[in-house]
Amino acid sequence: MNKTVTIDANNALDNLQSIQRQIGGQIKQTKSQYVLTINNKTAKGVIKANAFDRGLRLLEYDITFREAVELSIDGDQIAPIYFYYFAQGFGYHQINEQNQFKIEQYRSVITSPQEDVTCFLSFPANQKIHLTELQIHKQQFLNKQGLALNQLEDNLYEVFVDKDCRNNFLYYGAFDLSLLDKVTMLNEDIAVGGSLVNHLYKEGIVYQILADHLRIYRSSSKNQDLETSLLKKELKKIKELSISIANDVSRDYCLDALSEETGLPQAKLQEGFKLLYDMTVTEYIRHLRLEEAKSLMNDSDLNISEIVYSIGFSSRSYFSKIFKEKYSISPNEYKNKVFQPSKLNAVKSTSLEVVA
């Protein structure tokens, strides 16, 4: 039997407090977000909440429920638009007494309930969950300057401008791994700048996630879902391989070994990388190495030769050639510019003359 948690909240912090009252845990404010940490008989993990301008909220569930849990989300007069994406695990969604449907891993789901309608979000017991949930409160969001909502597809446009929440809307999207990279970036902290910089960085990623949800919907509405012979489990293997490569760019990679490692033919590896990154396997590895080289030039004291060998290249001349092709600047020029001291021109004045 599910443990039901009722959520009747109008802001990000209230969402967490509703869960805390019924499940337990501690809420702390860290940087620009609220974090609910739970470790008891019901659940172990964290739920994070961020609020941004114009009615945009972010909830991140990184948690394992030790018993089946159902969130009963009470509707109100400002029912938001919800965007769901499971980077890990799965869940179930239901609007009122309608049929429950499964939200599978790596699928974009958009839903917008009618006014005063209750939605249910359910999680199975003993399963690791990583769910990203965006909420858009329409009336606040519509006040944002420069939004070209009329460029949205008709059905989705009606959802955004339905400020009175007269209609239910549900979109169960295509399998898509591009969102996974953005979701992973949400947990990255910027080393400098403090909470303001981190908040702005996270807000930028949240808008990228929103844009990806809208892109997926547009592709689906135009019957442009990704066409591939690859199975879902094969795409997952290729995605896992790409993450493994990104974590160790200096390794000496070859297609034969990667094919053997994944159990996939080379042709399928190439198809998967073109689908996910619009690059061949070799191009993807080269791209990561060049990005790592740029990062090392920014943040380390290594010279160019040391950087070349640390990222898996054996030829400095080849590295210099492809670096300049990609960034239109040689490695030496780039490194010199990085270490060129910045200049701040300050003008001191004891008086200010105002000319009418």
N, C-alpha and C positions, 0 to 999 in steps of 0.2 A: 504494500500500500504506500502511495506517495505521501511524503510530508509536504503539506501545502504552505507556502509562504506568500502572504498577501502584500502586494506593493501598491500603495496609494500615495504617490509622490509627485511633486511638481518641479523638483530640481535634483541635481546629481547627488548631493549629499543626502537628501531625504531618501533616495533610492537605497543607499548603503545603510542608512539608519533603520529603514524598514526591515531589511534582511538581518541586520545585527540584532534587533529586538526579538526576532523569531528563531534565529539559528545560533546567535552568540558571536563572539569575536571582539576585536578591538579596532577602532577607527583612529587613524593618525593622518595628519596632513603632512605630506612630504612634498617639498617644492611647490608645484602649482596643482597638485592633485590630492584627492582623498583615497586612502587605502584601507580596506577592511581585511584584516588578517584573521583567519579562522583555523583552529586546530582542536577539534572536539569530536564527539561521536558522530556528528552529522556531516562534517566536512573538514577538509584540510586544504588550505591554499589562500589565495588573495583575490579580491575583487577591487578594481581600481575605477575611480570616477573622475572625469574631467568635464568642466563646463567651459565653453567658448562663447564668443560673441554671437549675437543674432540667433539664439535658441538652438545652437548645436551642442550636443552632449556626446560623450564617449564613455562607455562602460566596457571594461576588459575583465573577463572571467578567466583566471588561471588557477584552476581548482579541481579537486576530486571530491565529489559528494559520496559519503560512505553509506548513504541510503538514498533511494530515489526521491528526488525533490521536484516539486512543481511550483513555479512562480505564477501566482495569479495576479495579473497586472490590471488593476481596475481602471476602466476608461474614465475620461473626464471631458470637459468641454473643449479642451485644446489637445485632443488626441494626436500624438506625434506620428511622423513617418519613421519606421524602424528599418534599419539595414543590418542584417546578420551575416556573419561569416565565421565558420568553425575552422580554425587552423589545425585543431586537433580534436578528436572525438566527434560526437554528434548529439543532437537533441530533437525534441518534438515541439511543434507549434500548433496551436488551436485558437480559433476565434469563436467565442461563445460556444454553442452546441454543435458547430460545424465539425466536419471530419478532421481528425488530427492527422498531420503529415510530418514525416521525418525530414529534418534538416541535415543533410549529409555533409561530411567533411568537404571543404573546398568548393562549396556552392554559394553563390550570392542569392540572398533572399531579401525581398523588399515587401513590407506589409504596412498598411495604414488602416486602422480600425475606425468604425463609425464612433460618433460621440456616445459616451456612456456604455460602450461595449467592453466586455472583459476578455483579455487574451491570456492564454496559458503557454508558458515556456517550460518544458519538462526535461529533466536530465536523468539518465539512468544511474544506478548505484555503481560505485567502484570503477569509474571510468575517468581518466584524465581529460579535462575539458580546457580548451583554449578558445574562447569565444570573444569576438569583437562585435560590439553592438553600438551602432550610431543611432542617435535620436535627433530628429529635426522637428522643432516646434514651429509650425507653419507661419503663424502670424508674425512672429519675431523674424523668421528667416526671410520672409517676403519683403521686409523692410531693408534688406541688404542692398546696397547700391550696386548697379552694374550687372545684375543677374539677368541673363537672357533666357528666361524660362520658356519663352515661346519657341525656342529651338529644341525643346524636349519633344519626345513622341507624345501624341495626343493623350493617350491613357495616363502617362506619367505626369504630363502637364496638369491634367485635371486633378491628380492627387495633390500636387503642390499648391494649387490655388483653391482647393476645397477647404477653406478656412472654417466652415461650419461643420466639417466632418460628417457629411451626409452619406458617404459611401464607404464600403469595405473594399480594400484593394490587397491583392496577394500576388506576388511574382516569385516563382520558384525557378531560380536561374540555372545557367549552365555550369558545369565543372570548370573552374578557372583557378590557375595557380599564380597568376600575376598578383593577385591580392595578397598572397602569402608573404611576398617580399616586403610590401608596405606594412603589413601587420607586425612583422619581425622588427622593422625599424622603430616601431612605437616604443620599444623597450630600450632603445639606445639613448644614452645621455650625452649631451654636448659637454666637452671637458671644461670649457670656459663660458662665462657669461651668467652663471647663476640661474635662478628659477625663471626669470623672464625669458631668457634665451631658450631654455628648455621648453617652456610653455609655447612659445612661438614656433619652435621646431616641430613640436608635437602637433600643433594646430595645422601646420602646413601638410604634415603627413595625413592627418585626418581628412583634409580636403582632397588629397590624392586618392584616399580610399573611397570617399564619396564619389569622386569622378570615375573611378573604376567600376563601382556598382552601376552607375548610370551608363557607362560604356557597354557593360555586359548586357544591360537591358536593351540598349539600342541595337546591338548586334543580334540579339535574340529576336527582337521585333521585326528585323529585316531579314530573318532567316540566315544570319551570317555567323551562327555558332561555329566554333572551331571545327574544321573538317580534318580528321586524322584517322589513320588506321590503327593508331596506338590505343591500347586498352587503358582504363583508368589506373590500374595497378602498375602498368608500364610507365605511364607519365609520372606517377609518384616515385618510382625508382629513379627516373631521370632527374626529377627535382631533388631528391636526396643526394644523388651524385653531384649535382651542381653545387649544392651547399657544402659537400665534402671538399670539392675542389677549391671553393672560395675560402675554406678554412685552412688550406695548405697549398698555396699557389706555387711554392718552390719545388714541389715534387715533380719528378720526371714522368710526365704522363704520355701514354701512347694509346691509340684507339684499341689495339688488340687487348691490352691489359684492362682497359675500362669496360670493354665488351665482356670479357671473362668475369670481371668483378660484378657486373650487374646481371649477367646472364642474358643480355640483350644483344642482338646482332648490331653490327656497326651502322647499318642503314637505319635502324630504329633509333639509335642514339642520335644520329645526325638529324633525323626527322623531329625528334623530341626537342633538341636544342634550338632548331629553327623555329619550332612552334612557340617555345617558351621565351626565347631571347632574340629571335631573328638573327642568330649567329650559328655557324658551325661549331663543333666542339673545340677545334683549334682556335677559332676566332674568340670564343668565350674565354678560354684560358689566357690568351694573349691580352684580352681586354682587362681581365682581373689583375694580371701581372703589371700592366702599365698603371692601373689605378693604385696598386700597392706601391709601385715605384714613386709615384707622385706623392703619396702619403708619407713615405719615408723621407723624401726630400723636404717635405714640410716640417716633419716632426723629429728627425734624427740627425746625428752628426756624421752619418756614413757618407763616404765619397761615392762618386758615380760607379766606379768599379765594384765597390763593396755592395752597392745596391743591386747592380746587375746580377751578381752571383747569388745574392740572398733571395732573389725572386725566381730563380730557376733558369735564367739565361746563361749561355756560355760565351756569347759574343757581344762585346761592348758596341762594336760598330753596328751590328744588327739591331741592338736595342735602341741606339741613337736614331737609326733610320726610322723605325716604326713609331718611336716616341714623337718624332717631329711630324710624321705623317698624321698622327692622331691629334696632336695638340698644337700644331703649327709653330712650335718653338723647340729648340734643341734642349736636351737635358741640362747641359751646362748653363745655358741662358736662363732656363727656368730656375735652377738652383741658385744662381746669382741673384735673381730677382727676389727669391724667397728671403735671402739673407740680407737684402738691401734694407737698411733701417728706414722705417716709416718716418715721415716728416709731418709735424704738426705746426702749422703757422698760426701763432697766437698774436692777436693785436691787443695791446694794452691801451686803455683809454681812461682818463680821469673825468672826461666830460663828454657829453653827447650833444652835438649841435643838430637841432631839428630845423630843416629848411622847409618853410611853408610854400 
